[in-house]
Amino acid sequence: MKNNAVFLLYAFAAVIAMSGIGIAIAERSAIGAIVSILAVIAVFGMGFKTKKKFREQAEH
Protein backbone atom coordinates (compact mmCIF):
# COMPACT_ATOMS: atom_id res chain seq x y z
CA MET A 1 0.00 0.00 0.00
CA LYS A 2 2.90 2.34 0.74
CA ASN A 3 4.09 1.96 -2.85
CA ASN A 4 0.76 3.16 -4.20
CA ALA A 5 0.84 6.28 -2.01
CA VAL A 6 4.34 7.17 -3.21
CA PHE A 7 3.39 6.75 -6.84
CA LEU A 8 0.20 8.74 -6.31
CA LEU A 9 2.29 11.64 -5.02
CA TYR A 10 4.57 11.40 -8.06
CA ALA A 11 1.50 11.40 -10.31
CA PHE A 12 0.11 14.55 -8.66
CA ALA A 13 3.51 16.25 -8.92
CA ALA A 14 3.69 15.37 -12.62
CA VAL A 15 0.19 16.71 -13.26
CA ILE A 16 1.03 19.96 -11.48
CA ALA A 17 4.25 20.32 -13.49
CA MET A 18 2.42 19.62 -16.76
CA SER A 19 -0.24 22.15 -15.81
CA GLY A 20 2.57 24.61 -15.19
CA ILE A 21 3.62 24.23 -18.81
CA GLY A 22 0.14 25.21 -19.98
CA ILE A 23 -0.07 28.12 -17.57
CA ALA A 24 3.37 29.36 -18.63
CA ILE A 25 2.40 29.19 -22.28
CA ALA A 26 -0.84 31.07 -21.57
CA GLU A 27 1.14 33.72 -19.72
CA ARG A 28 3.73 33.78 -22.55
CA SER A 29 6.51 33.03 -20.09
CA ALA A 30 9.34 31.15 -21.76
CA ILE A 31 11.24 30.84 -18.48
CA GLY A 32 8.17 29.39 -16.74
CA ALA A 33 7.68 26.88 -19.54
CA ILE A 34 11.31 25.79 -19.40
CA VAL A 35 11.21 25.43 -15.62
CA SER A 36 7.99 23.41 -15.85
CA ILE A 37 9.45 21.14 -18.55
CA LEU A 38 12.50 20.53 -16.36
CA ALA A 39 10.19 19.79 -13.43
CA VAL A 40 8.27 17.22 -15.50
CA ILE A 41 11.53 15.53 -16.49
CA ALA A 42 12.73 15.50 -12.88
CA VAL A 43 9.46 14.10 -11.51
CA PHE A 44 9.27 11.38 -14.15
CA GLY A 45 12.92 10.50 -13.53
CA MET A 46 12.39 10.23 -9.78
CA GLY A 47 9.27 8.14 -10.34
CA PHE A 48 11.03 5.68 -12.62
CA LYS A 49 14.01 5.51 -10.27
CA THR A 50 11.70 4.76 -7.33
CA LYS A 51 9.85 2.11 -9.33
CA LYS A 52 13.15 0.43 -10.17
CA LYS A 53 14.18 0.51 -6.50
CA PHE A 54 10.90 -1.06 -5.37
CA ARG A 55 11.17 -3.70 -8.10
CA GLU A 56 14.74 -4.59 -7.07
CA GLN A 57 13.70 -4.85 -3.40
CA ALA A 58 10.89 -7.24 -4.35
CA GLU A 59 13.31 -9.53 -6.20
CA HIS A 60 15.52 -10.05 -3.15
N, C-alpha and C positions, 0 to 999 in steps of 0.2 A: 504494500500500500504506500510505503514511503516513496518508492520509485515513481509512482503515479503523481504524487504531489509535487515532486521535483520537476518532472516533465511538464506538469500543468503550469508551473511558474515560468519555465522556459518558454512555453507556448504564449503565455500572456505577455512576456517581455518582447517576444518576436512580433506579436500583433501591435504592440505599442510602438515599436521601432518602425514597423512598416507603415503605420498610420502617420508617424512623424515624417516619412518621405512624402506622403500626400499633402500633409499640412505645409511642409516646406515648399513644395511645388506651388501650392495655392498662394502662398505668401511671396513667391518668387525669390526665395532665399537659397542660393546655391550652397552656401556654407551649411545651412540646416539640412539640406538634402544629402550632402556628403557625409555629415556627421550621422545622420539617420541610416544611411547605407552602411557605414562602418559599424554602427550598432547592430544592424541586422546580421552582418557577417560575424561579429563577435558572439552574439547570442546563439546563432546556429552552430558556430564552432564549439562553444561551451556545451551545448546540448548534445552534439555528436560525441564529444570527448567524454561526457558523463555517461552516455549510453554505452560506449565502449568499455568504460570502467566497470559499470554494473554487469555487463555481459561477461567480462573477464573474471569478476568475482563469483559469478554463478557457475563458471566452469570448474573452479577449484574447490 
